Amino acid sequence: MKKILLILSLFFLFIVKMQAQDSTGTDDLVFTEVGSAQDSATNSIVKDTGKQDSSAQVTATVKTQDKSVASASTEEADHEKTLWQTFIAGLVGGFLAFLMPCIFPMVPLTISYFTKRAGSKNKGIGQAVIYGLSIIVIYVAFGLLITVLFGSAGLNALSSSGLFNFFFFVLLVVFAISFFGAFEITLPSSFVNKIDNKADNSKGLGGIFFMAASLALVSFSCTGPIIGTLLVDASSKGELLAPAVGMFGFSLALALPFTLSAIFPGFLSSMPKSGGWLNSVKVCLGFLELALALKFLSAADLVWHWEWFDREVFLVLWIVIFVLMGFYLLGKLKFSHDSDLPYVSVPRLFLAILSFSFAVYMVPGLWGAPVSVLSGLAPPMNTQDFILKGNGSAQVKTDSEFPSKVKYDDVFKKPIGFTPFFDLEEGLAYAKKVNKPVMIDFTGWSCVNCRKMEDNIWIDAEVGRIINEYVLIQLYVDERKIKMPKEKVHYSEILRTTTDDLGKWNGDFQATKYGSNSQPFYVLAGHDLIPLVKPQGAVFDAKEYAAYLQSGLDKFKQAEKPNE
């Protein structure tokens, strides 16, 4: 039972602290050179920056290409980090799937079957290893199928589309209801029986493979919601290999107990016996599925501009969910298929304390507290209707010449403490007027790490002070409702689509000008839009991020006074 407590606690903390990495792979993109014919439509906005001689243009192009190479290496590190996060999520999901009522009781039966069928312990171990490898092959193949069907561009669309986010919300709610016991998600019985007959009639490696396939199909009512959640999360990260990597982690964790039980018989005898606690694990996962579903509903609300699913609504629902989960663990809430709970065990008590404590931790967020654990999952702070007390950079500092109304401010909400522009031309013109450098923030409605940066890092007093020394321009790459005028609509060779809306235009500008297609992406630039320092993605350390911002400011001041 101690092992079960540890696994459940790790999963609980993982779900709460899960940070999706919103980055898009660029493996299938072909970037055009800055200044090329394909880039002319994008660069038309900066024609008024003044005539430059040919040598200056060559220098600017080389600098920009150097920045693109540097940013590509940064993106590669971010992609690797994201894949590791996906693998760990799959690993945790696999261990939890093993504890489901559909799988856990099958371990001793499966191992004894291998031992009897093989005739000796060594052959039994060999067949168990092949069985475990077959499980891995089946689930990884399923993940690769998702990759082939959608591709990186399709996976990015999943993360930024309101329709898909709403679909994921409904899907996870259905999974949660299934875990609560209202119904079971099962595959067609004829298909399952056919695979099961194959396992019985086939011999050798084929029979073992079909046994693994039978396990995957028969246990789908328990594992389906977990697999669905993992694939939804992996797909929303936009990484090409994320679904396959997630399924590899899941299948590895699922296969290990079967293999270890065959190799080390003591491992099998040390596992707890089946009982009502298996169903309790399933119901607790249902609560977690329900909470996670709200993240996708929030993304759909932001993309579609509903403006009703605000931060405090999200927090209230999460508080209620985790309070109910605490009551369930204490036996005060009971479903029809639950067994009687004559007493509360120590593991259940500690998990109930953890659930209640987390619910209480979120309460101050209703009055504007950051609740940093939920950054990226909860709606952004600027959707909060009431903030009791601001902190850090919440005091907005504006120049006297700053316009009272900026373009698109009726669509986009300003981050707490800042006054950004949302149109590149307008922001650049103002920067020239007040002689300040620009900070271009490529962001998105459904960008998780963008929200984490704004809610956790930008609120730092020093970070906020330095940002206000720039002219902040936020360019949303997933805004679909604002249509571009005809003179700005062109076919993007990189995005392979027409830039007929603001999001596509901003996305094409980012990829064409700076060789990047991930968010958040910060460009500190002069009035010629050439980066002063290497563009940067998310930096979750306030001091490091402040130093980065200051370096760009110093470069701009140095360029203004070259002889000093």
C-alpha positions in Angstrom: 0.0 0.0 0.0 3.0 2.3 0.5 3.9 1.9 -3.1 0.4 2.8 -4.1 0.4 5.9 -1.9 3.7 7.0 -3.5 2.5 6.5 -7.0 -0.8 8.3 -6.4 0.9 11.2 -4.7 3.4 11.6 -7.6 0.6 11.6 -10.1 -1.4 14.1 -8.1 1.6 16.5 -7.9 2.4 15.9 -11.6 -1.1 16.8 -12.8 -1.2 19.9 -10.7 2.3 21.1 -11.7 2.0 19.9 -15.3 3.3 22.6 -17.6 2.6 22.1 -21.2 5.3 23.3 -23.5 3.7 25.3 -26.4 6.3 25.0 -29.1 5.9 24.0 -32.7 8.3 21.7 -34.5 9.9 23.2 -37.6 11.2 20.0 -39.1 8.8 20.2 -42.1 9.2 24.0 -42.6 11.5 25.6 -45.1 12.5 29.1 -44.0 13.2 31.8 -46.6 16.1 34.1 -46.3 15.5 37.6 -45.0 15.2 40.0 -47.9 14.3 37.4 -50.4 11.3 37.8 -52.8 9.2 35.6 -50.6 9.9 37.9 -47.7 9.0 41.1 -49.5 5.4 41.1 -48.5 6.3 40.7 -44.8 9.1 43.3 -44.9 6.9 45.9 -46.6 6.0 47.4 -43.2 9.5 48.6 -42.5 10.1 50.4 -45.8 9.9 53.7 -44.1 12.9 53.1 -41.9 15.1 54.9 -44.3 17.3 54.1 -47.2 20.4 52.0 -46.5 23.4 51.3 -48.7 24.0 47.8 -50.0 26.7 47.0 -47.5 24.4 47.8 -44.6 21.7 45.6 -46.0 24.1 42.7 -46.4 25.3 43.2 -42.8 21.7 43.3 -41.5 20.9 40.1 -43.4 23.9 38.3 -42.0 23.1 39.4 -38.5 19.5 38.2 -38.8 20.6 34.8 -40.2 23.0 34.5 -37.3 20.2 35.2 -34.9 18.0 32.6 -36.6 20.7 29.9 -36.2 21.1 30.8 -32.5 17.4 30.7 -31.9 17.1 27.3 -33.8 19.6 25.8 -31.2 17.5 27.2 -28.4 14.3 25.8 -29.9 16.0 22.4 -30.3 16.7 22.4 -26.5 13.1 23.4 -25.8 11.8 20.5 -28.0 14.0 18.0 -26.2 12.8 19.2 -22.9 9.2 19.0 -24.0 9.7 15.4 -25.2 11.1 14.4 -21.8 8.1 16.0 -20.1 5.8 14.0 -22.4 7.7 10.8 -21.7 7.5 11.3 -18.0 3.7 12.0 -18.3 3.4 8.7 -20.2 5.4 6.9 -17.7 3.2 8.1 -14.8 0.1 7.3 -16.8 1.3 3.8 -17.5 1.9 3.0 -13.8 -1.6 4.4 -13.0 -3.1 2.3 -15.8 -1.5 -0.8 -14.2 -3.4 -0.1 -11.0 -6.7 -0.1 -12.9 -9.2 -2.9 -12.1 -9.0 -4.1 -15.7 -5.2 -4.8 -15.5 -3.9 -5.3 -12.0 -5.8 -8.6 -11.3 -4.5 -10.0 -14.6 -0.8 -10.0 -13.6 -0.7 -13.3 -11.6 -2.9 -15.0 -14.2 -0.7 -13.9 -17.1 2.5 -14.9 -15.4 1.2 -18.3 -14.4 0.1 -18.8 -18.0 3.5 -18.1 -19.3 5.2 -20.5 -16.8 2.8 -23.4 -17.6 3.0 -22.8 -21.4 6.8 -22.5 -21.5 7.4 -25.6 -19.4 10.4 -24.0 -17.6 11.2 -20.9 -15.7 13.8 -19.6 -18.2 11.4 -20.0 -21.2 8.6 -18.4 -19.1 10.8 -15.4 -18.5 11.7 -15.1 -22.2 8.1 -15.2 -23.2 7.2 -12.6 -20.5 9.9 -10.3 -22.0 8.6 -10.7 -25.5 5.1 -10.0 -24.1 6.3 -6.8 -22.6 8.0 -5.7 -25.8 4.9 -6.5 -27.7 2.9 -4.1 -25.5 5.5 -1.4 -26.2 5.3 -2.0 -29.9 1.5 -1.8 -30.0 1.2 1.5 -28.1 4.2 3.2 -29.8 2.7 2.2 -33.2 -0.6 3.9 -32.1 1.3 7.0 -31.2 3.1 7.0 -34.5 -0.2 6.7 -36.3 -1.4 9.9 -34.7 1.8 11.6 -35.9 1.4 10.3 -39.4 -2.3 11.4 -39.6 -1.8 14.9 -38.3 1.9 15.9 -38.8 3.5 18.8 -36.9 1.3 21.4 -38.6 -1.8 19.4 -37.7 -0.7 19.0 -34.1 -0.1 22.7 -33.8 -3.6 23.3 -35.1 -4.9 21.2 -32.3 -3.2 23.4 -29.7 -4.4 26.7 -31.2 -7.9 25.8 -32.5 -10.9 26.7 -30.4 -12.9 23.8 -32.0 -10.3 21.2 -31.1 -9.8 22.5 -27.6 -13.6 22.4 -27.0 -13.6 18.8 -28.4 -10.8 17.8 -26.0 -12.8 19.4 -23.1 -15.9 17.3 -23.9 -13.7 14.2 -24.5 -12.1 14.5 -21.0 -15.4 15.1 -19.3 -16.7 11.9 -20.9 -13.6 10.1 -19.7 -14.2 11.4 -16.2 -17.8 10.3 -16.2 -16.7 6.8 -17.3 -14.2 6.7 -14.4 -17.0 7.6 -12.0 -18.8 4.5 -13.1 -21.7 5.8 -15.2 -20.6 3.6 -18.2 -17.6 1.9 -19.6 -15.9 2.8 -22.8 -15.4 -0.5 -24.7 -14.4 -1.5 -28.1 -16.7 -3.7 -30.4 -16.9 -7.2 -28.9 -16.5 -8.9 -32.3 -13.2 -7.2 -32.8 -11.9 -8.0 -29.3 -13.0 -11.7 -29.6 -11.3 -12.0 -33.0 -8.0 -10.8 -31.5 -8.5 -13.1 -28.5 -9.0 -16.1 -30.7 -5.8 -15.3 -32.6 -4.0 -15.3 -29.3 -5.4 -18.8 -28.4 -4.8 -20.4 -31.8 -1.4 -18.9 -32.7 1.8 -20.3 -31.5 5.3 -18.9 -30.9 5.9 -15.1 -31.1 2.6 -14.5 -33.0 0.6 -15.9 -30.1 2.4 -13.8 -27.5 1.9 -10.7 -29.7 -1.8 -11.3 -30.0 -2.0 -11.9 -26.2 -0.5 -8.4 -25.7 -3.0 -7.0 -28.2 -5.8 -8.7 -26.3 -4.7 -7.1 -23.1 -4.7 -3.7 -24.8 -8.2 -4.2 -26.2 -9.8 -5.9 -23.1 -8.5 -3.2 -20.7 -9.5 -0.3 -23.0 -12.4 0.6 -20.6 -9.8 1.5 -18.0 -6.8 2.6 -20.1 -8.7 4.4 -22.8 -9.3 7.6 -20.8 -5.7 7.6 -19.6 -4.4 7.1 -23.2 -6.8 9.7 -24.5 -5.6 12.2 -21.9 -2.0 11.6 -22.7 -2.5 11.9 -26.5 -4.6 15.1 -26.0 -1.8 16.6 -23.9 0.9 15.4 -26.3 -0.9 16.7 -29.4 -1.5 20.1 -27.8 2.2 20.6 -27.4 2.7 20.7 -31.2 5.7 18.4 -31.1 5.8 15.9 -34.1 7.0 12.9 -32.0 5.2 13.8 -28.8 2.4 11.2 -29.2 4.8 8.4 -29.9 7.1 9.4 -27.1 4.1 9.6 -24.7 2.9 6.2 -25.7 6.5 4.8 -25.3 6.5 6.0 -21.7 3.0 4.6 -21.1 3.7 1.2 -22.6 7.1 0.9 -20.8 5.5 1.5 -17.4 2.6 -0.9 -18.3 4.9 -3.7 -19.5 7.5 -3.5 -16.7 5.4 -5.1 -13.9 4.5 -8.1 -16.1 8.2 -8.7 -17.0 9.5 -8.1 -13.5 6.9 -10.4 -12.0 8.2 -13.2 -14.3 11.9 -12.6 -13.6 11.5 -11.9 -9.9 8.6 -14.0 -8.3 9.0 -12.1 -5.1 7.9 -9.0 -6.8 4.6 -10.6 -7.6 4.0 -11.8 -4.0 4.9 -8.4 -2.6 2.1 -6.6 -4.6 -1.1 -5.9 -2.7 -4.2 -8.0 -3.4 -7.0 -6.8 -5.5 -9.9 -5.1 -3.8 -12.1 -2.0 -3.5 -9.0 0.2 -3.5 -8.6 -0.3 -7.2 -11.9 1.3 -7.9 -11.0 4.2 -5.6 -7.9 4.8 -7.8 -10.2 4.9 -10.8 -12.6 7.4 -9.3 -9.7 9.7 -8.1 -8.4 9.7 -11.7 -11.9 10.7 -12.7 -11.7 13.8 -10.5 -8.3 14.6 -12.0 -9.6 14.1 -15.6 -12.5 16.5 -14.8 -10.1 19.2 -13.5 -7.8 18.9 -16.4 -10.7 19.2 -18.9 -11.3 22.7 -17.7 -7.9 23.8 -19.1 -9.1 23.0 -22.6 -12.4 24.8 -22.0 -10.4 27.9 -20.9 -8.3 27.7 -24.2 -11.5 27.5 -26.2 -13.0 30.5 -24.3 -9.9 32.6 -25.0 -9.7 31.7 -28.7 -13.4 32.3 -29.4 -13.6 35.4 -27.2 -16.5 34.1 -25.1 -15.1 36.0 -22.1 -17.2 34.2 -19.5 -14.9 31.4 -18.3 -12.7 33.8 -16.3 -9.9 32.9 -13.9 -12.1 33.0 -10.8 -14.7 30.7 -12.4 -11.9 28.2 -13.2 -10.5 28.4 -9.6 -14.0 27.9 -8.1 -14.5 24.8 -10.1 -11.1 23.4 -9.2 -11.6 24.1 -5.5 -15.0 22.3 -5.6 -13.5 19.3 -7.5 -10.6 18.8 -5.0 -12.9 19.3 -2.0 -15.2 16.6 -3.4 -12.2 14.4 -4.0 -11.1 14.8 -0.4 -14.6 13.9 0.8 -14.6 10.8 -1.4 -11.3 9.7 0.0 -12.7 10.0 3.5 -15.7 7.9 2.5 -18.2 10.8 2.8 -19.0 10.6 -0.9 -19.9 7.3 -2.4 -20.7 6.0 -5.9 -23.0 3.1 -6.7 -20.2 0.7 -7.5 -18.1 1.6 -4.5 -17.6 -1.0 -1.7 -18.3 -0.2 1.9 -15.5 1.7 3.7 -15.6 0.6 7.4 -12.6 2.7 8.3 -10.2 5.3 6.7 -6.7 3.9 6.0 -3.6 6.0 6.6 -2.9 6.3 2.8 -6.4 7.6 2.1 -6.2 10.0 5.0 -3.0 11.5 3.7 -4.3 11.8 0.2 -7.5 13.5 1.6 -5.3 16.0 3.5 -3.4 16.7 0.3 -6.6 17.2 -1.7 -8.1 19.5 0.9 -4.9 21.4 1.3 -4.6 22.1 -2.4 -8.2 23.3 -2.5 -7.4 25.8 0.4 -4.2 26.9 -1.4 -6.3 28.0 -4.4 -8.7 30.1 -2.4 -6.6 33.3 -2.3 -6.5 33.2 -6.1 -10.1 34.3 -6.1 -8.9 37.7 -4.9 -5.9 37.9 -7.3 -3.2 35.8 -5.7 -0.9 34.4 -8.4 -1.4 30.7 -7.5 1.8 30.0 -9.4 1.3 26.2 -9.5 -1.6 26.7 -11.9 0.2 29.1 -14.2 -0.5 28.0 -17.8 -3.4 25.8 -16.7 -5.7 28.5 -15.4 -6.9 31.5 -17.5 -4.5 34.5 -17.6 -4.5 37.0 -14.7 -6.0 39.7 -17.0 -9.3 37.8 -17.1 -9.7 38.2 -13.3 -12.6 40.5 -12.6 -11.4 41.5 -9.1 -7.9 41.7 -7.8 -7.6 42.7 -4.2 -4.0 43.9 -4.4 -1.5 44.1 -7.2 2.1 43.2 -6.9 5.4 43.6 -8.7 4.8 45.4 -12.0 1.1 45.9 -11.4 1.5 49.7 -11.3 1.2 50.7 -14.9 3.8 53.2 -16.1 2.8 55.0 -19.3 4.3 57.9 -21.2 2.4 61.1 -21.6 2.4 60.6 -25.3 1.0 57.1 -25.2 -2.3 56.9 -27.2 -5.4 56.5 -25.1 -6.6 53.8 -27.5 -4.5 51.4 -29.5 -5.5 49.1 -32.4 -7.2 45.9 -31.5 -7.4 46.7 -27.7 -11.1 45.8 -27.9 -10.1 42.3 -28.7 -6.9 41.7 -26.7 -6.5 42.2 -23.0 -3.4 43.9 -21.6 -1.2 41.9 -19.2 -1.5 43.3 -15.7 0.9 46.2 -15.3 1.7 46.8 -19.0 0.4 48.8 -22.0 1.3 47.0 -25.1 0.5 47.5 -28.8 -1.1 44.7 -30.7 -0.2 45.9 -34.2 3.4 46.0 -35.4 3.2 49.1 -37.6 1.5 51.1 -34.8 4.0 50.0 -32.1 7.0 50.6 -34.4 5.8 54.1 -35.2 5.4 54.9 -31.6 8.9 53.5 -30.7 10.4 55.9 -33.3 8.5 58.8 -31.9 9.7 58.3 -28.3 13.1 56.8 -29.4 12.7 53.5 -27.5 13.6 50.0 -28.5 10.8 47.5 -29.2 10.1 44.3 -27.4 8.1 42.0 -29.7 6.3 39.3 -27.9 5.1 36.5 -30.2 2.3 34.9 -28.2 -1.0 33.1 -28.5 -4.3 32.6 -26.8 -3.6 29.0 -26.1 0.1 29.4 -25.3 0.7 27.9 -21.9 4.2 29.1 -21.3 3.2 32.6 -22.5 0.7 32.7 -19.6 3.3 31.3 -17.2 5.7 34.1 -18.1 3.1 36.8 -17.7 1.7 35.5 -14.4 5.0 34.4 -12.8 7.9 36.3 -14.3 6.5 39.6 -15.6 5.0 40.4 -12.2 8.6 40.7 -10.8 9.2 44.4 -10.0 12.6 44.5 -11.8 11.3 42.6 -14.8 8.3 44.9 -15.1 10.5 48.1 -14.8 12.8 47.0 -17.6 9.9 45.9 -19.9 8.4 49.4 -19.5 11.7 50.8 -20.9 10.7 49.1 -24.2 7.7 49.6 -26.4 6.0 46.3 -25.9 4.3 44.8 -29.0 2.3 41.6 -28.5 1.7 39.7 -31.7 -0.9 36.9 -31.4 -0.2 34.0 -33.8 -3.5 32.2 -33.3 -6.0 35.1 -33.7 -8.4 34.1 -36.4 -11.3 36.6 -36.1 -9.4 39.7 -37.1 -9.1 39.7 -40.9 -6.2 41.4 -42.7 -6.7 44.1 -45.4 -6.3 42.9 -49.0 -3.0 44.7 -49.5 -1.4 42.6 -46.7 -2.8 39.2 -47.7 -0.2 37.0 -49.4 0.6 33.3 -49.6 3.1 32.2 -47.0 5.6 29.8 -48.3 6.6 28.8 -44.7 3.1 28.4 -43.3 1.8 27.1 -46.6 -1.4 29.1 -46.3 -2.7 32.5 -47.1 -2.2 35.2 -44.4 -5.8 36.3 -44.5 -6.1 36.8 -40.7 -4.0 38.5 -38.1 -2.7 35.3 -36.5 -1.4 33.9 -39.8 0.2 37.2 -40.7 2.0 37.4 -37.4 3.0 33.8 -37.6 4.4 34.3 -41.1 6.3 37.4 -40.0 7.9 35.6 -37.1 9.0 32.6 -39.1 10.2 34.6 -42.1 11.9 37.4 -40.2 13.3 35.5 -37.2 13.4 31.9 -38.3 11.2 30.7 -35.4 7.7 29.2 -35.2 7.4 28.7 -31.4 5.8 30.8 -28.6 6.6 32.6 -26.5 9.3 34.2 -28.5 10.8 37.5 -27.4 12.6 39.8 -29.9 14.4 42.9 -28.5 15.0 45.1 -31.5 15.8 48.5 -32.7 13.7 50.5 -35.1 15.0 48.5 -38.0 13.5 45.3 -36.3 17.0 43.7 -36.3 17.5 41.9 -33.0 19.8 43.7 -30.5 20.5 40.4 -28.8 19.6 36.8 -29.5 15.8 36.3 -29.5 14.7 34.2 -26.5 11.9 31.9 -25.6 10.5 31.3 -22.1 12.9 31.9 -19.2 11.4 30.8 -15.9 13.9 32.7 -13.7 13.1 36.3 -13.0 16.8 37.4 -12.5 18.0 35.7 -15.6 15.1 37.1 -17.7 15.7 40.6 -16.3 19.4 40.3 -17.2 18.4 39.3 -20.7 16.0 42.3 -21.0 18.7 44.7 -19.7 21.3 43.4 -22.2 19.0 44.5 -25.1 18.4 47.9 -23.5 22.2 48.4 -23.1 22.8 47.4 -26.7 20.3 50.0 -27.9 21.7 52.8 -25.7 25.2 51.9 -26.9 24.1 52.1 -30.6 22.6 55.5 -29.8 26.0 56.7 -28.4 28.6 54.8 -30.4 31.5 57.1 -29.4 31.1 56.8 -25.7 
